[in-house]
């Protein structure tokens, strides 16, 4: 956690900002509470949030995005997502980080890059422009990309619930999104850690713990 000068000699440590990513059914939801509990057991204050959603406005946007018209224009979808994200950043994520509280976000900007930038074929130039509008500009300290064979991910979605508007997309769409996620992870290996979830849960959690411990040690050394 980095240091912030609050007033005089008072120093407040910023909270850790962690996101979890992956296509629907990849297994990220299975591990979110574990990550939060692991950090709390080590003395950190933690809140959980999600995208889209996390604020009153964001939850209304979430309902539109997940249960609205299937033929929603891709730019409309993008703008709604970023409107929800801006509210979440300004009202939840940044205030808590500034108070030293760790934030675990179920999806963040990487999701839009994968789903809208690549899945919707909006392109990275347009994505960069809308990302640049966010205030303040935040980057996660650590992102866990949960990854599973596409057939397994799809079977999990079908088993657990009725599909929403996004989950109803084609296999080709999710293939593109999954490949995009993997490419993003290769581009930023220090920040994004791939967690393969086609193993047993305990195997995945041992890897999570290793990365969390590394992050904690790194931030404590910086502080």
Secondary structure, DSSP 8 states (H G I E B T S, - for coil): --EEEEETTEEEE---EEEEE-STTSSHHHHHHHHHHHHHHTT--EEEEESS-SSHHHHHHHHHHHHS-TT--HHHHHHHHHHHHHHHIIIIIHHHHHTT-EEEEES-HHHHIIIIIIIT---HHHHHHHHTT-SS----SEEEEEE--HHHHHHHHHHHS---TTTTS-HHHHHHHHHHHHHHHHHTTTTEEEEE-SS-HHHHHHHHHHHHHHHHHHHHHH-
